[in-house]
Amino acid sequence: MNTQQNNTLECVRPPVHEKKELCDLDYSQDPPRILSNYLVHAPKPFNAEPHLPLLVNAGLITPTDVFFKRNHGPIPDIRLEDHQVYIGVQGRSESQPAEWKALNMHDIMTRWPKATITASLQCAGNRREGLAQLKEVKGVIWKAGTISNAVWSGPRLCDILKDIAGVPQDLHNEMIRNYHVSFEADDHVKEDACYGSSIPLRKAMDPLGDVIIAYEMNGQPLTRDHGFPLRVIVPGYIGARSVKFLQKILVQPQESTSFFQRRDYKILPPWIDSSNVDTAWDTTVSLGEMNVQCVICTPMEKEIILCPKPVTVKGYAISGGGRAIYRVELSVDGGKTWEPVDKIEQTPDKISGMYWAWALWEKKVPKILTTSELVVRAYDSSGNMQPEFPIWNYRGVMNNAWFRVNNVTQMPQPNM
């Protein structure tokens, strides 16, 4: 790309979002969905997770119509030919106005090399149900299906920021070390004027960080539910940072001021609850990388297996920061004894070598007794492991305790 040509782009003023009242949020134009694939937690906004057997049996790449759906408001109906992305840089002071430049979708899709990465997205609230069983939490009571894996394509954010915003490539530069990149969506949500979030600039500019501005998912244009026409993909981070319906990118000296960065997606201290939560947001760090996670997808709790043959237990495991899943262990006696699983399938990125995609694992168990308690735990390549018991926090995020399945009934061998 010709950097000199981009320096001649005129400065523009991006649109300003205003918060809508709840009664003014219009869900009538939301896209159709295959509801039988999902456990629907809320219709407006639509929040749903795939059934776990369907998720794991779909394979390493999750089909688009199985991928979990997380929304905070109506799905915007954006015209590809009209959409623009505004890119700005703010000075050291918040009082200094940012300088903005605009790109259209043709610019995004043609001016930079198209990168393709395979990455899993996981909601920070995945497995919130386990924390809600301990004490009241705030948020959608997700089970363990708010994770999926897809192939994403689009230009690298580091290339765009270098050419359009003049961000230095030297990762030791003070700006890279101290600044953030905030993202805003072209949408309306319940909690704020629009959805927004941010990541450290060093993550965005790291060529091995693989942050892209995606316009394709699994080889096809993004669907509306998954961010059409453009979304950020921040591999290795919680899904909340991969902003859909992307409209604004701002390089700034502080985190995003969005509700979803400052008043959400944080592990609050255990003494914080609904009565005093407003005192804790500003002193609690925002979530970035995922922690190590492992789940049994099949068999499920209270499942009846109509076959006396050995049972293949299946599930997924994931860790943040590009770390590989090193080992998965399964217990059939509640954690008294453990065995390694038979198979772990996980593939690193072909260019960066980072493990952004989940691992799918299997273990053949000779027999499951009615007294059996299946338990699974994983270790990543940095030695991180899952805690035995859930660690409660009011927002109900990052629950990665050992995953347990009880009350599975396997029919005995019939008399011959």
N, C-alpha and C positions, 0 to 999 in steps of 0.2 A: 504493500500500500504506500502511496505517496504522502509522506508526512507533511510536506510543504503544502500540498493541496488541501489537507485537512485543516491546517492552520488558517486557511482563508475562509473557513466556515463562519458565517455570521453569528454573532451572539443573539440569543433568543430569550424569550421569557416563557417558562413552562406554565402549563395550567395549574391552578390552585384548587385543591379539593376542599369541599366543605362537608362537615359531618351531617349526615341525614338522620332524621328521627326514625326510630324503629318502625313506626307505622308507614314510613315512606320507602322502605326497602322493598323492592318489587322482585318477587321470585317467579313471576309468571313466565319468564323467558328462559328459565333453567333448562338445560338439555335433558333428553330422555336417558334413562339408565336401565341396565339389566338388574333389577332389584333382587332377583333370585340368587345372584352371586354374593350378596352382601347381608351383613347384619347392620341394619340401619339404626343409628342412635338418635338422629334428628333429621327431619325432612327440610327444615328451614332455619338456618342454613343446612345444606345437605352434608351430613357427616356419616360415613359408613366404612366398615372394614370387611374384607372378604372372609368367608368361612375358612378356617385354618386348613382343613384337608384340601380344599380347592386351591388355596394359595401355594402350598408346598408341592402338590401334584402338578401344578402348572409348569414347574421347572425353574431353571435358573433365571430366565427372563420372564417377568410377570406380564401377561397380556394386558393391554390397556384397559379392557373391560373387566379386569379382575383387580387392578391396582387400587389401593385404598384411596378414599376421597376425604379430604380435609378442607373445610371451607369456613369462613367467618362472615359471609354475606352472600348476596345473589351472585350468580355467574355472569360477568359482563358479556355483552354481545358486541365484540370488537371487529371492525372491518380491517382486513389485512392491509388493503391499499391506503387506508387513512391513518394507520397507527404510526406514531413517532415515539422515539426514545430520546429523552433529554439527559444530557451528560454534563455535569457541572463540577467545579472545584471551588471550595470555600477556603478563605484565608484562615489564619490562626485564631481569629476572633469570630465568635458567632454573629457579631454585629456587622462583620464585613459581608456584603452581598456576594453570592456565588455568581460566577460567569458560566452561562449555559450554552451548549450547542446541541443541535438536533440531528438525529439520523432517522431515515425512514426504513421500512423493512427491506427494501431493495438494497440499501447500504449494508444493513446487518448481514444479509444473506449472500452478498457477493464481494465485499471489499476485503474480507479477511479469510484465511484458510478455515475450512470447516473441520473442527475437531470432533471426534466421537469417543465418548467414554461410557463405560458400563458402571452404574452407581446405584446403590440402594438409598432410598429415602425412608426415614423412620420418624414418626411423630414423637416428640419428647414425652407425650402422654401415653405412649404405648404401655400396656399393662397397668394403667391407672386403677383398674378394678381391684388389684391386689392391695393398693394403698387405701382405697375407699372402704375396704373390709376392716381396716384398723381404726379409721377415724375419718371424719368429714374432710373431703377434698373439694377443690374448685375445678370444674372442667368436665368435658365429656368423659363418661365412664367407659373408656376403651378397654377391650380385652387385649389379646396379643396379636391382632392382625393389622395394626397400623404401621406396616412396613411392606415394602415391595421393591423390586429390582427392575431396572429398565436400561435400555441403550439410548443415550441422549446425544444430540448433535447440534453444533452451532459454533460460533467463534469463541476464542478464549477471551475472557474479560481482561487479562493482562495486556493483550494486544490492543484492544479498544482503548483502554485507559492510557496506554503509552502514546498512541497516535492522536487521540482526540483531546485528552485532558492533560497531556504532557507529563504524566507521572513517570518518574525515573525508574529504570530497570534494576539499578543497583539495590539489592536487598538489604545492604547495610546503611542505606540512606536514612537520615533521620525521619523524613516524611513516611517512608515505608514502615519504620518501626513504630511510629506514634499515631498515625492517622487510621481512619476507618472508611469503609465504603458503605453507604446506605442505599437502600432500594425502596422504591414505592411502586405500588400497583395502581393500575387504572381501574379501580373498583370502588365499591362502597361497602363498609362493614359495620357491624353492630358497635364495636368498641371505640372506633376512631374515625377520622375522615376517610382514610383508606388503609389498606394493609401496608405495613412497612417493617423493615428490619435492617440489620447491618452486620458486617463481618470486619475483622481487622484487615487493613490494607495489605499487610504482609501475606495473608492467605490469598487474597485476590491476585497479587503480583507474582507469587511463587509459581514458576513454570511447572513444578511438580505438584502444585495444589489443585490443578485441573478444574478450576472454576470456569464454567462456560455460560454463555447466554444461549440457551437452547431454543430452537424453533422446530426440532423434530424429536419424537419419542418412538422408539422401536421402529425406526425407518419411515415413519409417517409424520405429517404435520401434527403438532400438538392438538389435542382435543380441547374443547372449551373447559371441561372439568379439570384438565391438567395444565392450564395456563395459557391457552392460545391467545395471541400469536407468539408470545415470547415469555420465557421464564428464566430465572437464575437457577443454576444447579451448583450447589456448594457441597461437593462430595466429602464424606466423613463428618459432616456437621448435622445437627438436628434438622429435621425437615422444615422447621419454621424459618430458617435462613434462606431457603430456596424459593424466593418470592415469585409468585405467578403473576400473569397479566402485566409484565414489567413495563413501566412508563418512565421512571426517573432513576438515575444513578448519580449519586453525589459523593465526591471525595471530600471528607471533612475531618476536623481534628477531634471530634468526639463521636460517641456512638449515636445511632439514630435516636431521635426523640419520640419515635413511634411508641404507642401503648405496648405493642408486642415486643419491644426491646427493653423498655424501662419498667413496665408493670406486668410482665408476663414472662413465662419460660425462664424461671429461676428456681433453684433449689433453696427454698426459704428455711431458716433454722427451725428446729423441732418445737420451739416454744411459740412460734408464730402460727396464728389461726385467724379465723374471720374477724375476731374482735380487735386485733392489733396489726393486721397485715399492712396497713398503710404506713406503718413506721419502719418497715423492713426493706421496701423495694430499692431504695437508693443506696443501701449498704450491702446489697447482695449482687454477686457477679452474674452477668448474663451468660446463658448456656451457649457453648460452641460445639466442640466435638462430642460425638456420641460416646457412651461408655460401652463396655463389653456386655453382650446380651445373647441369650440362648433360650429357645422355646421348643417344646414338643408340639407338633401340629397334628400328628395322628399316631396312636389312637387318642380320642378326646375323653374328657371327664364323663363318666357314666356310660361310655360306649359299650354296646354288646357286639362281640366279634363272633360271627356265626361260622367259625372255622377252627378246627382243632390244631392246625398246622402252626409252625413257628410264626410269630408276629413281627413284621418289620416296623419298627418305630422310626418316625421321620420328623425332622424339624429343621429350623434355621438357626444360624449364629451370625453375629455381626460385631464389629468394633469400630470405633471412630479413628480419625486421623490417618487412615490408610493402613492401619495395622491388620495383619493377617490373623485369622483364627488358627491357633497353634494346636489346640487339643479340645475335644469334646468328650465328656464322660457321662455315662448313664448308670443310674442305680435303679434296681427293681425292688429294693427293700427300704425305701425312705431315706437313703443316704448312708446306710451302715456300711455297704460295700459298693465299689465302683468298678466299671470296666470301660475301656475306650470304645468309642463307636467304630463300626466296621468301615465307614466311608465318609470322607469329608470332601466336598467339591467346591472349590473356590479358585477364581482366576484373577491374577493381577492385571492392572492396566498394561497394555502392550508397550506404551511409550514411557510412562512415569514409573511403572513397576509397583504402584501403590494398590492396596487392596480396598477399593471403594465398594465392591460388590459383596453381598452376603455370601455365606457358606451354607450349602445344604448338606445335611448329614443323615446317615441311616445306621440303624443297629438292629440286627435280627435277634429276637428274644425267643428262646425255645417255648416258653409257656408263661402266660400271665394269670396269676391266681387272683381270686377276688380280694385277697388281703394285700395284694401288691400295691406299692406306691411308687410310681415311676417318677424319677427326679433326674434333671439334666443340669449340667453346668459346663461353662466354657472358659478357656484361657486364651488370651491373645498373645501376639508375638513379643509384647513388652512385659509379659508376666502378669498382666491385669487379670483378675478373676472376679467372679460374681459372689456377692455376700450370700450367706445361707438364708437370711431372713430379710423381709422388706424394710427399707429405711423410710419412714413416713415423712412427707413434707406436704404442706397445705395445698400447694399447686398440683401435687400428684404427678410429678415428672421424674423421669430417669429411674423407674423401678426396674431393677435388673437382678432381683433375688433369684435363687435357684427356682427353676420352673417345675411344678409338681402336677401330676395327673393321678387321680384316685378313682376308685369304684369302676374300673374297667372289668367287664365280665367276658371271659372267653368260654364258649361252649365246650364241654368235654367231648372226647372221642366217642362217637356213637357205637353201640354194641353191634358187632358183626354177626 
